[in-house]
Amino acid sequence: MSKIITSAILIIGNEILNGSVQDANGYFLAKELANIGIIVKQIRIIADDENEIITNIHQLKDSYDYIFSTGGIGPTHDDITIESVAKAFDLELEMHQETVVALTEYYNAIQAPSGRLKSALKMAYLPKDAKLIYNPISRAPGFIVENIYVMPGVPSIMQAMFDNLKHSLIGGDLIEIRSSEVHLGESLIAKDFALLQKNYLDVEMGSYPFIKENKWCTKLVLRSSNIPALEQAFSDLKSIISNYE
Amino acid sequence: MSKIITSAILIIGNEILNGSVQDANGYFLAKELANIGIIVKQIRIIADDENEIITNIHQLKDSYDYIFSTGGIGPTHDDITIESVAKAFDLELEMHQETVVALTEYYNAIQAPSGRLKSALKMAYLPKDAKLIYNPISRAPGFIVENIYVMPGVPSIMQAMFDNLKHSLIGGDLIEIRSSEVHLGESLIAKDFALLQKNYLDVEMGSYPFIKENKWCTKLVLRSSNIPALEQAFSDLKSIISNYE
């Protein structure tokens, strides 16, 4: 029996929508989740806007096993993810004492002026009974409510948090990949590749054209959790390719 | 009177969801659209799956002025965007003679084997009455149906297409940006920055922390189409920053 575990990634950040920065978190999470057998069905990038955050959480939370969000949990006025997630689940915010202690230790250790700690304590107001996600760098935690994992947007901190977290996630069947790059335009191999797909219905086959030294090339990618079928399909693919070379 | 024009970007591609490649098209389009006064309200990355494509088009098309899609319009069996868009709008596919001629010229010019042109002609079956988007590189066109602009996933081709296309798009008010990078943790400036935001409600203010040489720094970004307010707010911001330096 195959075990399918699905997720959506929700990237919250005006700076990405207005083209100021390229998102790196979606790519990082997509790779990491693939490695532990969690299929990403959708990535959404939305604004730092309460209605948008609430609407999107409501649309996604019942459709997938996991939701991973990044962004908007810092100390400034434009960080509104924490309050918005609380509203989406109809939860009160409460001061988490454990986080107050952690933030106080951290800001004392870096000898921050007292005004800085005071503002930072905004990050200790978290939804009631939320489970915390440990932040080994700057101590302001992420948190879990139901099936949504709320993490910050700064990539180095999000990645450190996810590294701590990933062992607790339950993945499904691992999908393996076999791929081959050929110096052929994809339209040349299209017909044979479509026939191959018909012969192996539980192997997902994708064709990705790219241009190298002014010539069309194609990356042919096979993915499946059925390893014997994957190996057989890949062997057939190599025979097909050899006919063109 | 301010003129607001909105859009969503729909990236179609399994290879991005499974972490094989990082999307580049969303970032390119977000930057380009910002430059012509079209606000990106949402970016969605979805699978090469007919139901997903149709559902997402239906969800997005009435909410925004423009929808820009990339991916899935090539010649192989895993490219299903064209048929899916046609179904989403209940349109028949028809052979576009002008595209048949263009593809025949192109594949003759690169001396492709005849089987290649035959497969490539799949890309000439387009929704009835669709308006074509010119492809200066490999001639297989993008197309427009109602308010959705359908483009390929290969970044160089998508970008060339968009360069031809953008002059025909109608933008709204141009938003200008003023920003300042400070060697301060964002929590230190959070309180003053929130007060500044309250004083300038039509200037959007964002704070983006980053780590440089092991120290916390912050990029403070002001955005508005009200240029006098933007300049005044930025001048006030510089005064605030000077208090900390």
Interface residues (C-beta under 8 A of the other chain):
Chain A: N14 E15 I16 L17 N18 G19 S20 V21 Q22 D23 A24 G26 Y27 A30 K31 E32 L33 A34 N35 I39 V40 K41 Q42 I43 R44 I45 I46 A47 D48 E52 G74 P75 T76 H77 D78 D79 Y107 A112 P113 G115 R116 L117 K118 S119 A120 K122 S138 V154 S156 I175 I177 G185 E186 S187 L188 I189 A190 K191 F193 A194 Q197 E204 M205 G206 S207 Y208 P209 F210 I211 W216 V221 R223
Chain B: N14 E15 I16 L17 N18 G19 S20 V21 Q22 D23 A24 G26 Y27 A30 K31 E32 L33 A34 N35 I39 V40 K41 Q42 I43 R44 I45 I46 A47 D48 E52 G74 P75 T76 H77 D78 D79 Y107 A112 P113 G115 R116 L117 K118 S119 A120 K122 S138 G153 V154 S156 I175 I177 G185 E186 S187 L188 I189 A190 K191 F193 A194 Q197 E204 M205 G206 S207 Y208 P209 F210 I211 W216 V221 R223
